[in-house]
Amino acid sequence: MQKLPILLAALLMACNSSQKSVGEHPALPSNQPEDATLFAASITQSELKEHLYTYASDEFQGRETGTEGQKIAVNYLREAYQEMGIAPAPGTDDYFQPVPLELARLPEGSITLNGKSYSNGEAFMSFQAVEGQFRELVYMGYGIDDEGYSDYTDTDVRGKWLLMKAGEPKNADGTYTLSGTGDTSAWSNQSEAIGKRREAVQAHGGAGFFFIDDLNYMRYQRYFNNMKRNNSGQMGLKSNTNEAPLILLKSEAAQQLYPRLEANDRAEVVAAEVAIDLKSQDDEITSENVVAFIPGTEFPNQYVVISSHLDHIGVTPQGEINNGADDDGSGTVALLEIAEAFKEAAKAGKGPRRTVVFLHVTGEEKGLLGSQYYTDYQPLFPLASTVADLNIDMIGRTDPDRPGDRNYIYLIGSDKLSTDLHELSEAVNAKYTQLDLDYKYNDENDPNRFYYRSDHYNFAKNNIPIIFYFNGTHADYHRPGDTPDKIEYDLLEQRTRLIFHTAWEVANRDSKIVADKAAK
């Protein structure tokens, strides 16, 4: 699992809903294909352990994205699917989906606002190279473009730089205009505020934008300072020339451009002398997702994705290997065992009725990059026909905050987009595994923001129902101590079987999962 990302394109938020206990959920329908217990039995501690002691060994050098260790990892996965006789996904190069990445250094240079110059990191921050000069910009108020409210109404911003502030408008009675209540919308959420505004800028043809958000500025200052101190770059998808550049601006600097910032919320063209001169040198990185599939027998054009990330964080400056046995070696080997169980069922003539996709993504630790490329740039199977994503990221150990309590798994996101998926998940667990399904981190106010920190989110933001399976962090998280000898293999087996049974039901039920809570 990645730490809080340094990506500036924060992601779209889904709504939270209340949970039901296992006892409140109906039994599974009786018209499913033959009970999957026989095939789940092929998921064993011994095979999980054998895979993981190899995959999280020193030979794999911590599997950092773009390194030799990551290449060893993807070759291991390809050979495993070849041995199982599971086909590569169409559009791959023998299971490999190339993901174009680059390592961007912090840009150096300055901006000049109405005669006053600032260096990068002084009163503004940019993580990307930008150059240009212009004599006017458009102040956009909050820069919101939403159903029922838009700061872009009657304002032509094509080819222009925009200036906007954080927050959202209120009604006369103190409620928020977008929600009609005392609750703010996703446009005020730190994890999504920037990404939603960037999408609006691009949709309306803006050339770029300044964003004033002092709280988010403090958040990103930590990443900026760390990159500057270590002279390290930020890995990301190779630059998209169509992406609107962003400059985070402190309020004090924004006053140089528009003194009426606090008083006015309405769009207005503003005369301003602005010069931007930010340059950086980027290095290309080669990496790849690994994608296999088993075609559906009855609904081959409906897709159930099961995902995990294949990468980890590599070697410490002191030369210690971060083996990543739990993060996410556990999810990777679980996915291999689930694939084998589905293959055994297929060989026995037992489905799956829908196509099942086994997706190992790269670059999760760098900002969910492999899954972002799959969903936003090159989906190998149509997203509109993708029924669900079951994402596995750290399921081999236990949370130290639950001493003596092993029989659990944290579930995140199961109810956020689909009542069907949540209820199916609960019923599957009640029938097959009887784990404690703990929704502690599903709370929309979870300060860890786990819902936004693993690969399922790139599916969720496209209104595809998801479940994120997670055991919680521990003292060895992102440390050399995350080794295969500390994995609890009996528990890994049980959790993997739960995910297989859930995927089985999603793939084989008569009707596909409905995203009844998806954003309209």
N, C-alpha and C positions, 0 to 999 in steps of 0.2 A: 504494500500500500504506500502511496506517495504521502509525503508530508504536505502541509498546506501549500498549494501550488503558487508559483511565481508568475503564472500566466496572467496577463492583463485581461484576456477575454474571459471574464467570469461567466458562469453558466446559468442557465434558466432554471428557476425554482418550481417545484411541484408542490401541491397542497398536502397538508397532513390530515389524517383522519384518525378516529378512535379505533382501538383494537378490540377484538372479541377474544374470549377465552376459547380453548379447544372445544370445550363442551357445547358451545353455542353453534358450532358449525355442523352442517349436515354431513352424512356419510358420503363417500365417493359414489358416483353412479355405478350401477351394476352392469352397464352395457359396455364396459371397457374390454379391451383385449385381455387375453389370459394374464392372470396375476403375475407381476414382474419379479416376485421374490426369487424365483429360480435364477433369473439373470442378475439380480442384485448380489446374489451369493458369489458371483465371480469377482466382486470387489473385496479384496482381502488385505489384511494387515501386512502379510508377507510381501505381496506384490507392491503395495504402496511403499513399504520400507525399502525394497530393492530398488525401485525407481528413485526414491528420494536420496538414498545414500550415494547414488551416482550423480543425480541432478544438482545436489547441493554440496558436491565434493569440491576440494580445492582445485581440481582440474578445470572446473568451469569458471574459476577466477572471479566469482561474484556476479557474473552475467550482466555487467554494466552495458547499457545500450551502445551499440556501435563498436564494441571491443571484440577481441578474439574470443573471450569467454562467452559473449552472447552468440557468436557464430557457432561455437561448440554446442550451445544449448539448442539453437534452432535445428541444427543437424540431428541432434539426439531425438527431438520431437518428430522430425520428418521420418527418421528411421523407425520410430515406434509405430507411426501410422502405416508405413509401408509393411511392416511385419504383421500388423493386425489386418491388413487388406482393406483399409478404409481409404476411400478415394480423396485426392486433393480437390479443393474447391475450384470450380471453373474460374478462370481469370487469374489463377496463381501460376507461378513458375515452379511446378513440382512441389506444391504445398506452400511456397513462399509468396507472400504479398509484399513487394518492396514498399517501404515507407520512407519517402524522401525527407531527410532531416538536415538541420544545420545547427552549428554551435555559434550563436551570436554573442560577440563581445559587447560589453557596455559601450554605447556610442560616446565619443568625445566631441566636445564643441559647446556651442552656446545658442541661446535665443536672445533676440533683442525685441523688447516690447516698448513701443513709443519712446525710443531713445535710451532705455535702460537695459543693460545686458546682464544675463545670468548664465553661469556654467551649469552643466548637467549635474543634478544632485544638490544644487544650491537652493533654488526656489521652485524648481520644476524637476521632474524625472521623466526620462524616456528610455525605454529598453530597446528601441529600434532606431535605425538611422533615418533621418528625415532632413530634407533640404527644401528651401523655398522662400520667396519674398512676396508679400501682398500688402495692400493698403486698406483693406476692409475685411471684417469678419461678420458673422451673424451670431448675435447673442440669442440663445435658444431657451432661456429660462432653465427648466429642468431637463430639457432634451428628451422628453417622453413622447413615445408614439404608440398609443394603446387604443384598444377598442373603446369608443366613447370619449376619449380625450387624447389630443395630440398637440404638441407644441409646434408641429410642422404645418398645421393648417394655414393655407394662404401664404406660405413662405417658401420661396424658391431658394434652395441651398446648393444647387448643382454646381460642383467645381469650387465651392467656397469652404474656407475653414470656419469651424463653429466653436462657440464658447458656451459651456453649460455647467450648471451647478448640481450638487447632490440634493436628494430629497424629492418631495412630490407635493402637489398643491393640496390645500385644504379648503373645505367649504366654510361658509360663514358661521356655522354652528360648531366648528372645530373638528368635524370628522374629515377623513381623507377623501378627496374627490374620486379616486379610482376605486376604492373599496366601499365607500359610503358608510364606513364604520370608523372606529377609533384605531383600527389596525392599518399599518402601512402595507404596501404591495411589494412585489419582487423588485420594483424599481428603486426601493430604498434598502434592499438587502446588499450587504457588502460583497457577498459572493457572486451576485448577479448584476449589480448596478452597472458595471463597466461594460460587460458583454452585451446587455440589452441595448445600451446606448450606441455601442459600436454597430450593432445590427441595424439600428434605425438610421444612423449616419450613412451607412452603405446603401440601404434601401432607397434613400432619398438623394443619393449621388453626391454627398458631401466629400470634400477633398481630405479632411482630417478634422480632429477636434481636440480642444483643450477641455479638461474636466477638472472641476474644483470640488474636492472632497477631502477635507483635512484628516478625517479618520482613516480613510483608505490610503491616504498619502503616508501616514505613519506606519500603516501595515506594510506597504511596499518598500518603505525606506529601509527596513531590515534586510530585505532581499538585495536591494540596490547596494547597500553598504557591504554586505557579505561578498557580492560579486566583485566590487571594487577592491576590497581588501585582499581577496584571494586571486585577483586577476583572472577569474574564471568566467566562462561564458554561460549563457542560458540556451539550453537545447530546445528546439521547437521545430514544428513543421517548416519545411523550406518556404521561404517568403512567398506569400501570395501578393502579387502586385496590385490586386484589386482590393486588398484589405485596407480600410481607412486607418491611417496612423493616429496614435493617441499620445498626448502629452499631459501628464498629471501636473496640475498647477496649484501652488499654494495660494491661499486667499490674498495674501499681501501682494503677490505678483499679479494676480487677476485684477486687482484694483488699478494697475497700470493700463489695463485694457478697457475696463468698464467699471467706473466708480459706482454705478447704480446697481451693482450686483445684488445686494440684499433687498433693495427696495422694489425691484421690478422682476416679474415672473414671465413677462410676455416677450415674444420674439421681436428682435429689432436689429436692423443693419447698423453696424458701428464702424466709423472710420478709425483706422489704426495702422500704424507703421510696424510691421512685424517681419523679422528676418529669422529664419531657422537654419542652422548650420550644424548638423549632427551627423558624424560619420563613424562607421564601424567596419571591422573586417570579420567576415563570417567564414566558418569552415564547414564543408559538406560532410555529413555523416551518413553511412549506409547502414540500414537496418531493415528488418522485415517482421511481419506477422506470419504466423503459421496457421493455416486454415484447412481443415478436412471436413468431410460431410458424409452423411448417409441419407440417400434420397428417400422421400416419403412414398409409401405404397398407394395411398388414396388421395392425399392432399400435397402433392410434391411441390406446389408453388406457395405453400405456407411454411414458414421457417421458424424453428426454435433454436436460438443461439445459447450455447453454454460457453462462458468465457473465463479466462484467467490471464494474468500477466506473466510473461516468461522472463522478464528482466529483474535485476536487483541493482544494488548501488556499488558493486565492484570492490575495489581495494582501498584501504585507508592510506593516507599519506605516510603512515609508518610501515606500510607493507602488509598489514593484516587483511585477510580475505573476509569479506562479508558474504557468507555462504547463502544467506536468505532461505533457510530451510522452511521456515513458516511463511515468510513473506518473499515470494509467493510460491516457493517450491511445493508447499502443501496443496495449494490450489491447482498447480500445474499437474502434479501426479494424480490428484483426484480427477481431473478432467481426462487424463489418459485412461484411468480405470472406468470412468463412466462411458467413455467411447467404446472400450472393449465390451462392456455389458450390453450396450446397444447393438454392437456388431454380433455378439452371440445371439441376441434375440432375432436379428435380421436373418442370420444363417438358419435359425429354427423356423423361419417363416412367420415371425411375430412382429411385423412392423419395422420401424415406426410408421405410423400413418402420415405424419407430417415430416418434412425434411428436418434433420437435426444437424446443426452446424457446430463444429468444435473449433473455437476461436482462441488462439493463444496470441496475445497482443504484446508488442514491444513498447518501450518508452513510457510505461505507466509511471515509473519513478521520476520521470522528467516532466510530467504534466499531462498524463493520460493521452499521450501522443498517438500511439498505435490505434487505439479505439477511436480517437477523434478522426484519424485519417480514414478508418473503415466507415464511420458513419457520415462524416461531413464531406468527404472527397471521393472515396472509391468503395462504396458498399458492393461486395461480391454477390450478395443476394439482396433483392429490393427491400428497403426499409418499410415500405408501405405494406408489404406482405410478411413482415417479421412479427411473429406473434408475441414473443417475450425474449428477454435476456436474463439468464440465471448466471450471476457473476460470483466467482469464488476467489476470495482474497484473504488468506490467513485463516485456516481452519484446523491447524495441527496441534495447538496448545491451549492453555486455559488462562483466563484473566486472573491476575493475582488479587484483584478486588473481589473474587468469588472463591475464597479458600475452602477447600473440601467439597466444592460444588462443581462437578465435572459435566454433569448430564445436561448440557445446554448448548445453544448456538445463538449468537446475535443475528437477528434478521432486520434488515434495513430496506425500506422502500416497497415492501410487498403490497401495501395498501394504497400507495400514493397515486397510482394511475388506474388500478383495476381491482374492483371488488372480487371478480372471478378468481384472479390469481391469488389474492390473499386467502380467500376461503378454501381454495383448492390446496394451498400450502398447509394450512392448518389441518385439513382433513387427511392429507397424506401422512403428516407426522403422527396424528392420532392413530392411524391404521398400522403404520410400519415401524416407526422408530421411537416414538414417545419421548423425544427430547424436550427440554424446556425451551420453547421459542421465546427468547428474550428480546423485547422491543425497546430496550433502554435507549439505544442510539438512533432510534427512528423518530424521536422527538424533533420537531422542526427547530426547537430552541437548543438542541444539543451543541454545546460550545466547540466540540471536536469537529463538527461539520463533516462527519464521515460519509454522509449521503453524497457529498460532492467530491469525494476523494478517491474513488476507484472507478474502474472502466464502465461499469453499468450506467454511469451518469450520462455518457454520450449517447446511450440508447434512450434513457429517460427523457432527455431534453428533446428527443424526436417523438415523444409520446408513445414509446414502446414500453409496455409494462416490464418491470424488473424485480428481481430479488437479489440482494447483496448478502452473502453468507460470510460471517466474520466471527473470530473468536475473541477479539479485543487485543489490545497491545500488551506488552510485557517488558521486562527489563532488558531483553535482548533485541528489542525492535530497532532495526537499522543499526545493529552492532555486530561485531565479529562473533558474538556468542550465540547467534541464531543458527544453530547447527543441528544436523539430523538426529543426533543422539537425544535431543531434548523434546522431540516430537512424541506425542502420546498416540501411538498407532492404532490402538483399539478405538479411541475416540475419533481419530481421523477416518477410520473405516466406517463408523456409524454415521458420521456427518456426510461422508461421501455417498453412502447409500440413501440418505434422506434426499440429497440433491438429485440423485439418479431417479428415485421414485417420483419426485416432483416433475422432473423433466419428462419422464415417461407419461405421466398423466396429461401434461400439457400437450405432448406430441400425439397422444392417442385418443383424447376425448372427442366426442362427436362434433361439438361446436368449438370454434377457436376462442381463445381468451379475448374478452372485450375490454378495451381501455375506456371504461365508462367515466373516468375522472380526468381524462386527457384535456389539456387546454384547448379551447375552441378557437 
